[in-house]
Amino acid sequence: MVSDSLSKRKLLSALCHGSSLLSTLVVSFSIPLVILLVSDDPVVKDNAKEALNFHLNIWLYGVIFGILTLILIGYLLLGILALVSFILPVMAIIKVLVNPSEVFRYPFIFRIL
């Protein structure tokens, strides 16, 4: 029974973090939101909140860097943002699969939720 709950925790936590790799549309945001609302596991809820915060930060940085393309530095920053928005969720997925009892904390983000 313990391994079932651990497998469920791994799956739901990885799904929360991996949702940002799907797209930047409503679907990628709604997956961790639904998991946050439905799950009763505190670790899964914390991972869902962290994934939602990551989504919000990526969108905010994308808007700011998009505006900065007017002075050309935004192109470089958007490229860096694209790399970060791919690498960090992959790191999060690996971390929650290896140690499902810990919540992955994204570096350099504002925690809104």
Secondary structure as GFF3:
##gff-version 3
##sequence-region A 1 113
A	DSSP	alpha_helix	2	18	.	.	.	ID=ss1
A	DSSP	three_ten_helix	19	21	.	.	.	ID=ss2
A	DSSP	alpha_helix	26	38	.	.	.	ID=ss3
A	DSSP	alpha_helix	42	68	.	.	.	ID=ss4
A	DSSP	three_ten_helix	69	71	.	.	.	ID=ss5
A	DSSP	alpha_helix	73	98	.	.	.	ID=ss6
###
